[in-house]
């Protein structure tokens, strides 16, 4: 039996569930356990899981007992082979906060850094200057302060935890944020008020690697589930644009502006067999020299050319895309323009697409069925609609989702 890759350790069942479902949405096969690690690891269903959510039922326990329970469960999960850990805590700071975080950090790794951010912008929770706000009010001014079992008495997390605090700097990269977190200590509270700031923090946590112990609610779990999926996604994403529609051309330009490598052959090159063969060989050689996790765009020329119709253009670009996908072990493909999408699938010998989601309306996301690239993530889109960033979003959807073998 292979162990799950990620473990969620939560202090109650509902919190465990609302965090676990974020991993489901990112494509991870996820098992929610009603009990502790021993029960979860003994469940036969664990054989199919990539993420396991464990419930310690420790929110109302005394600090020393809660810490012991958390420590025992994380130790068991480490022995089972878990590679990444997410410590779920209450988004209003209820429960034995410090005891569980400190126990989790010590049980995870000797050099672990607990990165604490219970913010959840979608539910009105934000963290600014180390203070947790709920719908704009410090948490101690909300009903959480009057909880009959675990009343909240402190809104300032660094004071509650006796920890370091990292505020946000406008324009800071995830790498820069990761460096500040790493230098700050063993337990670090990090501000976040918006979904973009949550994304940036999740990226910084991913850069810190396995020593990072993210501590938060469903808010931090949402981007982490995607970014951890992306860290497992290898190879380039190939984007094929055969549509002549102005919106499709603008979307390709947006990808180029974001750093994608674009190959846009001249009509005459496409029309002449030897010139086209040489061009394809050149593209393949260049592609093999580019950085991993790149985005490659194959862009059809605008307008017509004698002896070269749209079907021939789509067929040639589709065949080139197939070679890039197979020979360079691509991570996925995005095709805009119905003729181009069909040409790519034909060149790959795919019988269809197993649908799993959609990027946005009119942009299905799935995996290829049949052929040598079976299981490859794929997005298709008609050429004549969508905002300029829609192909960028499609590439991100391919990259930041777990597509199980």
Protein Blocks (a to p, Z undefined) as FASTA:
>chain_A
ZZdfbdcddfbfklmmmmmmmmmmnopacdddfbdfklmmmpmklmmpcbdcddehlmmp
cfklmmmmmmmmmmmmmmnopabdcddddfklpajfklmmmmmmmmmpmkbccdddfbcf
knopaceehiaceehiafklmmklmofklccfbfblklmnopacddddehiafklmmmmm
mmnojbdcdddfbfklmmmmmmmmmmnommlccdddfklmmmmmmmmmmmmpgcjddddd
fbfbfklmmmmmmmmmnopacddddfklmmpmklmmmmmmmmmmmmmmmcehiacddddd
edjdehiafklmmmmmmmmmmmmmmmnopabdcdehjklmmmmmmmnopabdcdfbdfbg
hiacdddeejjkgoiacddddfkgccfklmmmmmmmmmmcccdZZ
